[in-house]
């Protein structure tokens, strides 16, 4: 064995951790921003889960999917933000090999699940608008649970295989990841093996979890648009479109940023762009979801007022009893 092969094997065998470079300037400011953002994500999405669970008027398929999406967003953000904040506080930007693998697995597992969940939500809107008489028959409680469970079930095995492929590679170039968290493109850039098959696997997986659900969403909205244009009144068209606008906004933001990161050919400039876009789909979108789905949604705002009214009534009752 020559010296180069010995060095290669030694580097691969002794790789115990990675260094997340991210943005190391202004740690106090970044920690404050990330903490405020993480708190807002948990409070906003948690509020949606609570309101849609406690109010019987919101026990419909649309709000069942919204509740599932909000719970997923809280988990999705929790995969990356706590570690990012811990690194900023401690000044230690290292992450162990198993922790990196775990972080990447949950990131792509929950991200893949969200892709199919958004497709299920588009199908729900299609049935509600285009097949209103059959809507409640098709979208039964069992069907809704099955769609959400199916979104998780489709994502799980493929992501396990993906993680196995990536972390069986020899990482011998460097242990510095030019990113906020462990992600596929920056990890592949550290490997020193033939990456053709791995990059092909990434494209296949990205096609499965980005393009196919997006095409299903697109097909649903083509039919929805046709149905809306056939409506005789402008008021009816506007009211119907408003039930889809929030979901459509989230789809454009989430799929647009994910497609650029995972499907765009790799260039030297793409590293910085991908870092910024990763903040969009892992932090900004989960932060904006509660605002997008509630600001223009009268039912959710009314349910929230009812919940506050019950709380005040309970407090008054407790004071009278005491």
PyMOL commands that set and color helices and strands:
alter all, ss='L'
color gray80, all
select helices_A, chain A and resi 3-13+27-54+56-58+61-90+97-130+135-138+141-166+184-188+196-229+234-263+270-294+298-321
alter helices_A, ss='H'
color red, helices_A
select strands_A, chain A and resi 17-20+94-96+176-177
alter strands_A, ss='S'
color yellow, strands_A
deselect
rebuild
show_as cartoon
